[in-house]
Amino acid sequence: MNLLSTIKAKLKKKPHKEVILIMGYQAVEKGEKSINAFLRSENLYDWLSSGHYDYKYTAEQFFVKLSAAINMDPKIVKSELGFYEKTVKEYERYEDVYIFVNTNFKRASQPIFTLALMESFRLILPDKESLIFKSDKDVLDIISDFVASHYKVNKGELNIWGKIDNYIYHHNDDKTYTFDKKGKLFKDAPKIFEDHASIQL
């Protein structure tokens, strides 16, 4: 059982009003609302990064106070907060990574507005949760599997952009890696110009 599940289980056995008063809330309704919001969280990372603030406690402060109120081991709580901080840094490392689907597109009569709307089809943001805490080799393997699946699902072609030629992955070390249609990494990848369609207001 993970820490969040343990806390939820303990909260079922203890009256919320008692917990709320121990936490120092003057208004029971406010404390109850925050507890219910906490209970809806799927994991502690979601809660701690939610930006929750009830005019008494931030999400992190609430977690610490709630844990103390139900007699959770402070060392476990501190360890969880440390892991959360490491996770935040890992997500930040992958903030700018993306995959460009190269079709060697040449614009003809397509309206720039339409192209801008369709840009997301060839500019893909990988699932960061699958990449964090992974080695570079593991990350490239994950991207390789994604590329092969993406090509197969789209039957080798993107609407309006044309037939897929290859994929360029931009890693968090500012290096680029080019994959072929089957997800195989090029050893000597050709230089590819990435044009991006955009509109400004």
C-alpha positions in Angstrom: 0.0 0.0 0.0 1.5 3.4 -1.0 1.5 6.4 1.3 -1.6 8.1 -0.2 -3.6 4.9 0.2 -2.4 4.6 3.8 -3.5 8.1 4.6 -6.9 7.6 3.0 -7.4 4.4 5.0 -6.5 6.1 8.2 -8.9 9.0 7.4 -11.8 6.4 7.0 -11.2 5.3 10.6 -11.0 8.8 12.2 -13.7 11.4 12.2 -12.8 14.2 9.8 -14.0 16.9 12.3 -11.5 15.6 14.8 -8.7 15.7 12.3 -9.7 19.2 11.1 -9.6 20.6 14.6 -6.2 19.0 15.3 -4.9 20.6 12.0 -5.9 24.0 13.5 -8.8 25.0 11.2 -11.3 27.4 12.8 -13.9 26.7 10.1 -14.7 23.0 9.9 -16.3 23.4 6.4 -13.1 24.8 5.0 -11.1 21.9 6.4 -13.6 19.3 5.2 -13.5 20.8 1.7 -9.7 20.5 1.6 -9.8 16.9 2.9 -12.3 16.0 0.2 -10.1 17.6 -2.5 -7.1 15.7 -1.1 -9.1 12.4 -1.2 -9.9 12.9 -4.9 -6.2 13.0 -5.8 -5.0 9.9 -7.6 -1.5 10.3 -6.3 0.6 12.6 -4.0 2.4 14.2 -6.9 -1.0 15.4 -8.3 -1.9 16.9 -5.0 1.4 18.5 -4.2 1.5 20.1 -7.7 -2.2 21.1 -7.7 -1.6 24.6 -6.5 -4.3 24.1 -3.9 -4.6 26.8 -1.2 -7.5 27.2 1.2 -6.3 30.5 2.7 -4.7 28.6 5.6 -2.5 25.9 4.0 -0.8 25.3 0.7 -1.0 21.8 -0.8 2.3 20.9 0.8 1.5 22.4 4.2 -1.8 20.7 4.2 -0.2 17.3 3.5 2.3 17.8 6.3 -0.4 18.9 8.8 -2.8 16.2 7.8 0.0 13.5 8.1 0.8 14.8 11.6 -2.8 14.8 12.6 -3.2 11.1 11.8 0.1 10.2 13.3 2.1 9.4 10.2 5.8 8.8 10.6 7.5 12.2 10.0 10.5 10.5 8.4 8.2 8.9 5.8 6.5 12.3 5.1 9.9 14.0 4.7 11.1 11.3 2.4 7.9 11.6 0.2 8.4 15.4 0.0 12.0 14.8 -1.0 10.9 12.4 -3.8 8.3 15.0 -4.9 11.1 17.6 -5.3 13.2 15.2 -7.3 10.2 14.4 -9.5 9.5 18.1 -10.2 13.2 18.5 -11.3 12.9 15.5 -13.6 9.8 16.9 -15.3 11.6 20.2 -15.7 14.4 18.3 -17.5 12.0 17.1 -20.1 10.0 20.3 -20.4 11.3 21.1 -23.9 11.6 17.7 -25.5 9.5 16.9 -28.6 9.3 14.8 -31.7 9.0 16.3 -35.1 7.4 14.1 -37.7 9.1 14.9 -41.0 7.2 14.6 -44.2 9.4 16.8 -46.3 6.3 19.0 -46.7 6.3 21.6 -49.4 3.5 24.2 -49.2 1.4 24.7 -52.2 -2.0 26.4 -51.8 -2.8 25.4 -48.3 -3.9 28.3 -46.1 -1.4 29.1 -43.3 -4.2 29.2 -40.8 -5.1 25.6 -41.6 -1.5 24.5 -41.4 -1.1 26.2 -38.0 -4.1 24.4 -36.7 -2.7 21.1 -38.0 0.8 21.7 -36.6 0.2 19.5 -33.5 -0.1 16.4 -35.8 3.6 16.6 -36.6 4.9 18.2 -33.5 4.5 15.6 -30.7 5.1 16.0 -27.0 6.1 12.7 -25.5 4.5 11.4 -22.3 7.0 12.9 -19.8 5.9 10.4 -17.1 7.3 7.6 -19.2 10.6 9.3 -19.5 11.5 10.7 -16.1 14.1 8.8 -14.0 15.2 6.9 -17.2 18.6 6.6 -18.6 19.3 8.1 -22.1 19.3 4.7 -23.6 16.0 3.8 -22.1 14.5 7.1 -23.2 15.7 6.4 -26.8 14.2 2.9 -26.7 10.8 4.4 -25.5 10.9 7.0 -28.3 11.8 4.2 -30.8 8.8 2.2 -29.8 6.6 5.2 -30.0 7.8 6.1 -33.5 7.2 2.6 -34.8 3.7 2.6 -33.3 2.9 6.1 -34.5 3.9 5.2 -38.1 1.8 2.1 -38.0 -1.3 3.7 -36.5 -1.2 6.5 -39.0 -0.5 4.1 -41.9 2.6 6.1 -42.9 0.8 9.4 -43.6 -0.3 12.5 -41.8 -3.4 14.4 -43.0 -2.4 17.5 -45.0 1.3 17.0 -44.3 1.8 14.0 -46.5 3.8 10.7 -46.2 6.0 10.3 -43.2 9.7 10.1 -44.0 11.3 10.0 -40.6 11.1 11.3 -37.0 13.4 13.8 -35.2 13.5 13.6 -31.4 14.8 16.6 -29.5 16.3 15.4 -26.3 16.9 17.3 -23.0 20.7 17.7 -23.7 19.9 19.7 -26.9 20.9 16.8 -29.1 18.6 15.5 -31.8 18.1 11.9 -32.8 16.6 10.8 -36.1 14.5 7.6 -36.4 13.3 5.9 -39.5 9.7 4.7 -40.0 10.3 1.5 -38.0 11.8 3.3 -35.1 15.4 2.5 -36.0 17.9 5.2 -34.9 20.0 6.6 -37.7 23.8 6.5 -37.1 24.5 9.3 -39.6 21.3 11.2 -39.8 20.8 13.6 -42.7 20.3 17.3 -41.8 16.6 18.1 -41.8 15.1 21.6 -41.8 12.1 21.7 -39.5 9.6 24.3 -40.7 6.8 25.2 -38.3 3.5 26.8 -39.3 2.2 29.4 -36.9 0.0 32.4 -36.7 0.3 35.5 -34.6 -2.4 37.8 -33.3 
